[in-house]
Every structure is written in structure tokens, then in C-alpha cells.
Amino acid sequence: MKSSAENRAMRTAWQGKAGRSPLQALYESDQFEQSSLQAVHQQRRELLSNVCNRYTRKRRLLRPDDLRHLVVDDTHGLLYCYVPKVACTNWKRVMMVLTGQGKYRDPLEIPANEAHVSSNLHTLSEYSIPEINHRLRSYLKFIFVREPFERLVSAYRNKFTRSYNTAFHKRYGTKIIRRHRQEPSDRALERGDDVRFEEFVYYLLDPRTQREEPFNEHWERVHSLCHPCIVHYDVVGKYETLAEDANYILQLVGADTSVKFPSSSKTTRTTDDMTAQFFQDISPFYQRRLFNLYKMDYLLFNYSIPSYLRIR
């Protein structure tokens, strides 16, 4: 573990190298030692770049609306694209500690609902175009991703099987049941609180869904939320290696050593085995269509086709 002084020196090294990305400058600093973790992150960036070059023919310009998920920390020179259902509550808590000028010290002391109050953190969309370009060029940019279907099942479980999520039941559940359930009861049409996973899949694949409005952020594809083929992320963290990737980022930006990423204590977390159970009743035809919907996330972030799918 490096001292705060060493971390500050590392950060100065990558911020002070004009015309180079933060990590390029960091690699050239004598104070930064090569590690297996660095190699892992370099491989992730290279794979991401290769997939983008292969599948993205024309790169469009970013619009302010594209930047709503990029949280800014001007103190540490940090941009974080948050992805719901990929530890984003804890990352927002950490960002509040980093940007709070001492107001917050322990991320876990921040209530979860407060972490999602938009006024507590600044996003890149709030800045002027010159300010946006400066931050995209010179700040360290990171993202966290997760196995796409595991994330999807996690979103379904959270939004449609929890009694307290009445807003989602009303907003989405009633529509899903009205369109995708034969002979729904009046109660189901009114409350929308018993959506089956199969019905949720039909809703995602229904052409009307995205014609009417964009996907909700909880089941939107990561490449549509964070635009990794346009924004060149320095670190691609994974939910599967959350603790070590989070510590790596905090060390890179010279965060105070007292700032720790919260360790997960959840026993209800959606796992691969649990995800497989949800897909048991989905036909191979719909499994294939759903995989194609999320295929770019599988490719970009190097996730293999789940073994439980019957699409080969």
C-alpha cells in the first residue's frame, strides 16, 4: 500500500503529462510499479477498443443527454459512469465522500436514498462544452459492469418483486401486464405488482417499448448508458472483482487512505445460479432474441454466453 504522498505524486504524474491519457502518463512515471492488476485493466481496455473498432462504423458526437450518468469529482479529477445494479449506490456514496469537503467521512453512514438525490452529485451534462471536453481529456474515467443477464434479473427482482417499489409497479408493471398477460385480473391491471419474469422479457422485446420511450436505466444496456466506444474509459471495473477494482481506482486518484469502498454484506444478491433459474421457463426463441438485445454488452466487456442458455 502506497502512502498518501506517493499517491499524490502518482496523481500529479498523470495529470501533468500534456497530450497523453491519464493512464499513459501514469505508466511512464517511475513511481508507478507494474502489477498483474494493471495488466488485467490494460487487457480490458484493449478488448473494449477492439470490439468498438469492429462493430462501430461511425462514431457520433456526444450530446449533453449522453452525459447524465457521468458523475464528476473535480477534487480528484475523476469521472464515474454509474450503471444501476452494479454497486452504483455504494459508488455514489464514495463519490459523495470524495467531493464533500469533509461533510461525509464514512460512505455507509450516507442513507441509500440520499445517495440517489441528484443534487448531491454533479454530472458532466451540467457543464459547458469546453468544460466537458477538458474533463473528458484530462480526468481519470471509470465504469463498473456486470454479467448482463445477472444484472437484468437483479433489476427485475428489485423493481418487480419488492412490495415497496410501488412507483415501478404503477409505471411499468401495469403496462406490462396489460400488454403481455392473457385475461389479467382487474387487481393486476390496477396494481401491477405481480409481473412475471417471462412477461418482463416480452416487454423488453416488444418493438413498441423502445419506440415509445427509452429503456429505464435499470435495464438499459451499459453501452447505451455510458457510451464506451465514444468515452475512452481508463478503468473498466467488474462487479465480479468489485473490491480489488474499487481499491485500485481509489489508489490511482490519490484518495485519502481513510476512504474505503464498502464491502458487500448482502445475502440476497442475484447470482449466476439464481439467474439460471429465472431463464428455465424462457423458450430458446426468446432467449436468443434477448441475448441479441444485450449482445454488445457481452462483447464489449468480455462476458461469455451463459451456459444455461439454450441458444446454440
PEPEGI-V280151 format. One record per run of one state. SS is the DSSP state (2 for helix, 1 for strand, 0 for the rest). FROM is the first residue (numbers start at 1). TO is the last residue. If there is no record, write none. Layout:
# PEPEGI-V280151
{{SS FROM TO} {SS FROM TO}}
This chain:
# PEPEGI-V280151
{{0 1 3} {2 4 15} {0 16 21} {2 22 28} {0 29 35} {2 36 55} {0 56 63} {2 64 67} {0 68 69} {1 70 73} {0 74 77} {1 78 81} {0 82 87} {2 88 99} {0 100 106} {2 107 109} {0 110 111} {2 112 115} {0 116 117} {2 118 120} {0 121 121} {1 122 123} {2 124 126} {0 127 128} {2 129 138} {0 139 139} {1 140 145} {0 146 147} {2 148 160} {0 161 165} {2 166 180} {0 181 185} {2 186 191} {0 192 196} {2 197 205} {0 206 206} {2 207 212} {0 213 221} {2 222 226} {0 227 234} {1 235 238} {2 239 252} {0 253 271} {2 272 279} {0 280 283} {2 284 293} {0 294 294} {2 295 300} {0 301 312}}
